[in-house]
Amino acid sequence: MFSRALKLLKLRRVLGACALLSSLFFGGAHAAPEPIRIAMIEGLSGPFGNAGEAVHRNLLIAVERVNARGGVRLSGGARPLELLRFDSKGSNEETLAMLKSALDRRVAFVMQGNSSAAAAVLIDALNKHNAREPERRALFLNYSAVDPALTNEKCSFWHFRFDAHADMRLAALTDVLRDDRRIDKVYLIGQDYSFGQQVAKQARASLLAKRPDIRIVGDELHPLGRVKDFLPYAAKIKASGAQAVLTGNWGNDLTLLIKAAREAGVDARFYTFYGNALGAPAAIGDAGVDRVLAVAEWHPNVGGAASERFYARFRERFPKPADDYVHARMQVMVEMLAGAIERARSTDAVAVAQALEGMSVDRATLGGLHEGTMRAADHQFIQPLYVSVMERAGSADVPHDNEGSGFGFRTVRRFEPRQTEQATTCQMQRPEGP
C-alpha cells in the first residue's frame, strides 16, 4: 500500500513538471508579451551615418521611457515597444529594400526623416502596399523630412510629419532676418534635391515679400553628400559681399560648408535650419558667436524645469559629448504613437492613424517639455519654433553647450504654434472600410 502511494506521488510530480514545461514552451501565463515593433529606416552608414545614429539615440531613449513605465497599455495587457534598425545607406533603393524587410517582419510603424527624397518614396510605396495588402498595413511617422509637398500635394493618410516643414522653418528664420537692418545682401546655398530646391525657391519669395530692398547675390545648389571641399563655394560667398548666408544644409554638408567659410574669412551671418547640431558649433568656433542662427522646435537652453529635467536625463543616458544631439519632436512622436495605440485599443494602422488625427500634447505631457497638435487635414504637427543664436556657454541664458564645444545657443525669438501654422493644399484620400 505504501509502495502504491509513493508511485502516485511520483506520478503527480512528473505531471506537474510536464505542465510547467508546457507553460514555458507554449506561451502560458509566464510568457513575455509580444513587443510592438517600430522600424527605423535611416542612413546608418555612408556620408550621413552620424545623423542616422543621432536619430537612433533619440528614438531609443523615447522607447526606453515608454517601456520603463510598463509599456503600451492594451486590453490584453501591456506590451513593450521594440526599436528595430534598418540601414538605408542613404539610398532610395535601399530605403525601399529596408521597407520590404520591415513589412516582412510584420512591422506596422515605420520611422524615417533624414531625407525628403527617401520620405517621398516611402509614402508612395506605403500607399501601394496598404492598398494591395490591407491585412499588413503600416504607418509612416516622419521626424525630419521637411519638404512641404509631403503634407501638401503628396499628402497621405499613412504619413504623419512631426517636424515643422521647410516653409514653416523658413518663415521663422526670415522674420528674424527681416528685422536685422544691417543686412541688405543675402547668399542662398543648399543641397540639390527636393528639400534644398524648395528652400531656395521659397527663400527668394519670402525675402522679396518681407524685405524687397534685399539683394540675392548668390543662389546655387550642390550635390547632396558628395562635396568634400567647400572652399570654392566659400570663396564665392566672400566675393559676393553677402552679410547673410541662408542654408538648409544638414549633416556633413553643413559642417564642411561652415568650416570652409571660416577658413576663407567669410564675414556674414549664417541663417541655418540645423546650425546647432552635428558638429557645426565646434566647426565654427569663436567665429560663430552672435553670427550663426538656427531654427528648431526646441534647444537645450529654452529654459524651464521640464526642459532641464529632460536634457539632464538624456545626457545621463548618453554622456559622450559627440552624442549630444537632442530633439523634443522625436520624443513627442514616440509618446503620441504610444498614446494613439492606447486610444485605439489596437495596433491596426487605420485605427492608430485615426487616433493620431487631431491629437494634442500639452504642458502635462512629458512633464511639460513640449506642446502641439497633429492637424487632421494634412497630418502636419503644429508646434512652437525657436530661432536661436550661437553664444559662448556660460553667458547669459546659455547654461548648456552643444557637443562639448564650449558654445551653445540663446533664444532670439519664440514662435507660438498659431504663428507657425500655414495653409495646406492637401486633399486627403482616406481608406474605405476596416
Secondary structure, 3 states (H helix, E strand, C coil): CHHHHHHHHHHHHHHHHHHHHHHHHCCCCCCCCCCEEEEEEECCCCCCHHHHHHHHHHHHHHHHHHHHCCCECCCCCCECEEEEEEECCCCHHHHHHHHHHHHHCCCCEEEECCCHHHHHHHHHHHHHHHHHCHHHCCEEEECCCCCHHHHCCCCCCCEEECCCCHHHHHHHHHHHHHCCCCCCEEEEEEECCHHHHHHHHHHHHHHHHHCCCCEEEEEEEECCCCCCCCHHHHHHHHHHCCCEEEECCCCHHHHHHHHHHHHHCCCCEEEECCCCCCCHHHHHHHHHCCCEEEEECCCCCCCCHHHHHHHHHHHHHCCCHHHCCCCHHHHHHHHHHHHHHHHHCCCCHHHHHHHHCCCEECCCHHHHCCCEEEECCCCEEECCEEEEEEEECCCCCCCCCCCCCCEEEEEEEEECHHHHCCCCCCCCCCCCCC
